[in-house]
Amino acid sequence: MPVKPAYAALIPLLAITLLISACQDQDQEQGAGGAQQGPPKVGVVTLQAEHFLLTTELPGRTTAYRIAEVRPQVNGIIEKRLFDEGAVVKEGQQLYQIDDDVYQATLKSTEASNLASRSLAERYGILVKERAVSQQEFDEARASSLQAQAALDQARINVRYTKVLAPISGRIGRSAVSEGALVSNGQSQELATIQQLDPIYVDVTQPARDMLNLRRDLEAGRLERSGDNAAKVVLKLEDGSVYPLDGKLEFSEVSVDSGTGSVTLRAVFPNPDEYLLPGMFVHAQLIAGTKSDAILAPQQGITRTPRGTATAMVVNAENKVERREVETERTVGNRWLINSGLNDGDRLITEGLQFVKPGVEVTVSPATNVSEEPKPGSSDADEKASTADQEG
């Protein structure tokens, strides 16, 4: 049906009216949106320099404080075993009895020979003064007496050696021989082994590279020596628990292992309950030094570029965003230990990073995405990032 001319004239007018109305609505929406827009809101953490105890966690194994392999010093048949396997024995306690019949007989024979030789030497000593015997005869008699005395001493020693005694105090292991076994002086097989477990050693290895880095940090003043606490060692067991007693660093090896490139450190721990046994795998935490003005930044505020460079966004005094390149050394719980790039008093952005860029003015509020921070001084064994940062 054809449109009447009167209605046709109204169509362009209606279209223009609708277009103007739509533009006005759009302008109102944009105006309302513009009124709502303002500086982006970010959550910040104000960094504070704090005292930080630098520790190093190193793997190691426990080693007996003293080990003695019990071996016979005379030949013979084992008559008795006088200890319980696995028991604690005292130094000088008799462990075995070797058949001593032959040695007792030899002792009696040498006692008789010694008595005769000594009597002859005494008589010749009187006669030589009266010139009844020659000086040579007296010297020979005296030499025979000395030889007889030496033979007597040896015979007494052999009789004493038939009683095999414990050379040290400690816990004795299983017996390698039983009654009736033939043993000999100098044999390669030990009769039993005694280990002193209280105290006990913990041997750990440290890469020579880390030792050199630590020394350079101390010489450059980036670290301070921790004084008497430097000798303190804390032990973490294989199941993650912490050994309740602290140890003390005894010494470090004077040479570097050419195969592993590491240095051996030895610590000693009290072990009254013998909870630690030789051969256990452990982690030892050693105090390396202290930082009196360490900067610890929440991990939420540190990001990395595709090249691996660590960066941070901070809010300056004008409430504008600045990008900082930072150097991280290691993680400490949920924070990074910062070597450079961040300072005391900096306001580090941890919330709203996706809405800001350098130079933008922001509205600042305390961050809510940072959990309670651990006490400084945690081990660096969680992660080490200094090498990755330097490579990036």
C-alpha positions in Angstrom: 0.0 0.0 0.0 1.6 3.3 -0.9 2.5 5.8 1.8 0.5 8.9 1.9 2.5 12.1 1.2 1.7 13.5 4.7 3.1 10.5 6.5 6.1 10.4 4.1 7.1 13.9 5.2 7.2 12.8 8.8 9.5 9.8 8.4 12.8 11.9 7.9 11.8 14.1 10.9 11.2 11.0 13.1 14.6 9.5 12.1 16.4 12.7 13.0 14.7 13.0 16.3 15.7 9.4 17.2 19.3 10.0 16.2 19.5 13.2 18.3 18.0 11.3 21.3 20.5 8.5 21.0 23.5 10.9 20.8 22.2 12.7 23.9 21.9 9.4 25.8 25.4 8.5 24.7 26.8 11.9 25.8 25.1 11.5 29.2 26.6 8.0 29.6 30.0 9.3 28.7 29.6 12.3 31.0 28.5 10.0 33.8 31.4 7.7 33.2 33.8 10.5 33.1 32.6 11.7 36.4 33.2 8.3 37.8 36.7 7.9 36.4 39.7 9.1 38.5 43.2 7.9 39.5 43.5 4.1 39.7 43.5 2.6 43.2 46.5 0.5 44.3 47.4 -1.3 47.4 51.0 -0.6 48.7 53.4 -2.0 51.3 55.8 0.5 52.9 59.2 -1.1 53.0 61.3 -0.9 56.1 65.0 -1.8 56.6 65.4 -4.4 59.2 68.0 -6.7 60.9 68.4 -9.9 58.9 70.2 -13.0 60.0 71.7 -14.7 56.9 71.7 -18.5 57.1 72.7 -21.2 54.7 71.2 -24.6 54.6 73.5 -27.3 53.5 73.0 -31.1 53.1 75.1 -33.5 55.1 75.3 -36.8 57.0 75.9 -37.8 60.5 79.2 -39.4 61.5 80.2 -41.1 64.8 82.3 -39.0 67.0 84.8 -41.8 67.5 85.0 -45.3 65.9 87.1 -48.1 67.2 87.5 -51.5 65.5 88.3 -54.2 68.0 91.0 -56.6 66.8 93.1 -59.2 68.6 96.8 -58.6 69.4 97.7 -62.2 70.1 96.9 -65.5 68.4 94.5 -68.0 69.9 91.1 -69.4 70.3 88.2 -67.3 71.5 87.0 -68.8 74.8 84.3 -66.3 75.8 82.4 -63.3 74.5 81.6 -61.0 77.5 79.2 -58.4 76.1 75.8 -58.1 74.6 75.6 -57.0 71.0 74.2 -53.5 70.7 75.0 -52.6 74.3 76.9 -49.7 75.7 80.4 -50.6 76.8 82.9 -48.6 78.9 86.5 -48.0 78.0 88.7 -50.8 79.5 85.7 -53.2 79.7 86.7 -56.8 78.8 85.0 -57.9 75.6 86.6 -61.3 74.8 88.7 -63.9 76.5 91.3 -65.7 74.3 92.7 -69.0 75.5 95.8 -68.0 77.6 97.2 -71.4 78.7 100.2 -71.1 76.3 100.9 -67.5 77.3 100.7 -68.3 81.0 103.2 -71.1 80.6 105.5 -68.8 78.7 105.2 -66.2 81.4 106.2 -68.7 84.1 109.2 -69.8 82.0 110.4 -66.2 81.4 109.9 -65.4 85.1 112.3 -68.2 86.0 114.8 -67.2 83.4 114.7 -63.6 84.5 115.2 -64.6 88.1 118.3 -66.7 87.2 119.8 -64.0 84.9 119.2 -61.2 87.5 120.9 -63.3 90.3 123.9 -64.0 88.1 124.2 -60.3 87.1 124.1 -59.3 90.8 126.8 -61.9 91.8 129.0 -60.8 88.9 128.6 -57.2 90.0 130.2 -58.1 93.4 132.9 -60.3 91.9 134.0 -57.8 89.3 134.8 -55.3 92.1 137.1 -58.0 93.6 138.5 -58.7 90.2 137.3 -62.3 90.5 135.6 -62.1 87.1 136.5 -60.0 84.2 134.6 -56.9 83.2 133.5 -58.6 80.0 131.9 -61.5 81.9 130.0 -59.0 84.1 128.8 -57.0 81.0 127.5 -60.2 79.4 125.7 -61.3 82.5 124.1 -57.9 82.9 123.0 -57.9 79.2 121.5 -61.4 79.6 119.6 -60.1 82.7 118.2 -57.2 80.6 117.1 -59.5 77.8 115.4 -61.8 80.3 113.6 -58.8 81.8 112.4 -57.8 78.3 111.2 -61.3 77.6 109.3 -61.3 80.9 107.7 -58.0 80.0 106.6 -59.3 76.6 105.1 -62.4 78.2 103.1 -60.3 80.7 101.9 -58.2 77.8 100.8 -61.2 75.8 98.8 -62.6 78.8 97.2 -59.2 79.2 96.3 -59.1 75.5 94.4 -62.4 75.9 91.8 -60.2 77.5 90.4 -58.1 74.7 89.4 -54.8 76.2 87.2 -51.9 74.8 89.5 -49.1 73.6 86.7 -46.5 73.9 83.3 -46.0 75.5 80.4 -46.3 73.2 77.8 -48.6 71.6 79.2 -51.9 70.3 77.8 -53.5 67.2 77.4 -57.2 66.3 80.2 -59.6 67.0 82.0 -61.0 63.9 83.3 -64.1 65.8 81.9 -66.6 68.3 83.4 -68.9 70.8 85.8 -71.3 69.3 87.0 -69.1 66.5 90.7 -68.8 65.8 92.0 -65.3 65.7 95.4 -63.9 65.0 97.3 -60.7 65.6 97.1 -58.3 62.7 94.1 -59.9 61.0 92.0 -57.7 58.7 88.6 -58.7 60.1 87.6 -56.8 63.2 86.0 -58.7 66.1 83.5 -55.9 66.7 83.1 -52.1 66.2 82.4 -49.5 68.9 81.0 -46.1 68.0 80.8 -43.1 70.3 77.5 -41.4 69.5 77.4 -38.7 72.1 78.4 -36.2 70.9 78.0 -36.8 67.1 79.5 -35.2 64.0 77.6 -33.8 61.1 79.6 -33.4 57.9 78.1 -31.0 55.3 79.4 -29.8 52.0 79.4 -26.2 50.7 80.2 -25.2 47.1 83.4 -23.3 47.0 81.6 -20.7 44.8 79.2 -19.9 47.7 82.1 -19.7 50.1 83.9 -17.2 47.8 80.7 -15.1 47.4 80.2 -15.0 51.1 83.8 -13.9 51.6 83.4 -11.1 49.0 80.2 -9.9 50.6 81.9 -9.7 54.0 84.9 -7.8 52.6 82.7 -5.4 50.6 80.7 -4.6 53.7 77.4 -5.9 52.3 77.4 -8.4 55.2 78.5 -8.2 58.8 80.1 -11.0 60.8 77.7 -12.5 63.2 80.2 -12.8 66.0 79.9 -15.8 68.4 76.6 -16.9 66.8 78.6 -17.8 63.6 79.5 -21.1 65.3 75.9 -22.0 66.0 74.3 -24.7 63.7 70.7 -25.8 63.6 69.9 -29.3 62.3 66.8 -30.3 60.2 66.1 -34.0 59.9 65.0 -35.9 56.8 61.4 -35.8 57.8 61.4 -32.0 58.1 61.5 -31.8 61.9 64.1 -29.7 63.7 66.6 -31.4 66.1 66.0 -29.8 69.5 69.7 -29.3 70.4 71.9 -26.8 68.7 75.4 -27.7 67.4 78.6 -25.9 67.0 80.8 -25.6 63.9 84.1 -27.3 64.5 86.2 -26.6 61.4 86.1 -26.5 57.6 88.3 -28.5 55.3 91.5 -26.8 54.2 91.2 -28.0 50.6 88.5 -28.2 47.9 87.4 -31.5 46.6 88.5 -31.6 42.9 85.6 -33.9 41.9 82.7 -32.0 43.4 84.2 -28.5 43.8 83.0 -28.3 47.4 84.4 -27.8 50.8 83.5 -30.1 53.8 82.3 -28.4 57.0 82.1 -30.3 60.3 79.7 -29.5 63.1 79.3 -31.4 66.5 76.0 -31.9 68.2 75.1 -33.3 71.6 73.3 -36.6 71.3 72.5 -37.7 74.9 69.5 -39.9 73.8 71.4 -41.2 70.7 68.5 -40.0 68.6 71.0 -39.3 65.8 72.6 -42.3 64.3 75.6 -42.5 61.9 74.7 -42.2 58.3 71.5 -40.2 58.6 70.8 -37.6 55.9 70.2 -34.1 57.4 70.2 -30.4 56.6 72.4 -28.1 58.6 71.5 -24.4 58.9 74.7 -22.3 59.4 74.7 -18.7 60.3 76.8 -16.9 57.6 76.4 -13.2 58.6 74.0 -10.4 59.3 72.5 -7.4 57.4 71.5 -4.5 59.6 69.6 -2.7 56.9 68.1 -5.5 54.8 65.1 -4.8 52.5 62.6 -7.6 52.4 59.9 -7.1 49.7 56.6 -9.1 49.4 56.8 -11.5 46.4 53.5 -10.1 45.1 55.2 -6.8 44.3 58.1 -8.3 42.3 57.5 -9.2 38.6 59.8 -10.4 35.9 60.3 -9.3 32.3 60.5 -11.8 29.5 64.2 -11.6 29.8 64.0 -12.5 33.5 64.8 -9.1 34.9 63.1 -8.5 38.2 61.1 -5.2 38.4 58.9 -3.4 40.9 56.3 -0.6 40.8 56.6 2.0 43.5 54.6 5.1 44.3 56.7 8.3 44.6 56.1 11.4 46.7 53.8 12.8 44.0 51.6 9.6 44.1 52.9 8.7 40.6 54.0 5.2 39.6 57.7 4.5 39.0 59.2 1.3 37.6 62.4 0.0 39.3 64.7 -2.7 38.2 65.7 -4.7 41.3 68.2 -7.4 42.2 66.9 -10.2 44.3 69.1 -12.5 46.3 66.9 -15.1 47.7 63.4 -15.8 49.1 62.7 -15.5 52.8 59.3 -17.1 53.4 56.9 -15.0 51.3 59.3 -12.2 50.7 62.4 -11.4 48.5 65.7 -10.3 50.0 66.5 -7.2 47.9 70.1 -6.4 47.1 69.4 -3.2 45.1 66.6 -1.2 43.5 64.4 -0.7 46.5 65.0 1.5 49.6 63.7 2.0 53.1 60.4 3.9 53.0 59.5 3.0 49.4 55.8 2.3 48.8 55.7 -0.9 46.8 52.6 -1.7 44.8 51.3 -5.2 45.4 47.6 -4.7 44.4 46.3 -3.2 41.1 49.5 -3.7 39.1 47.5 -4.6 36.1 45.8 -1.1 36.0 48.9 1.1 36.3 51.9 2.0 34.2 54.9 4.3 34.9 54.0 8.0 35.3 50.3 7.4 36.1 48.9 9.1 39.2 47.3 6.7 41.6 45.2 6.6 44.8 47.1 4.7 47.5 45.7 2.4 50.2 47.3 -0.3 52.4 47.6 -3.6 50.6 45.3 -6.5 51.6 46.9 -9.3 49.6 50.1 -9.6 51.7 50.0 -12.2 54.5 51.9 -12.0 57.8 55.6 -11.8 57.1 57.9 -14.3 58.7 60.7 -13.3 61.0 63.9 -12.4 59.2 66.6 -14.9 59.3 65.0 -17.7 57.5 67.1 -20.1 55.5 68.0 -19.4 51.9 67.4 -23.0 51.0 63.8 -22.3 49.8 65.0 -20.7 46.6 68.0 -18.9 45.3 67.4 -16.2 42.7 70.6 -14.2 42.5 72.1 -16.3 39.8 68.9 -16.2 37.7 68.7 -12.4 38.1 72.3 -11.9 37.0 71.9 -14.2 34.0 68.6 -12.3 33.1 
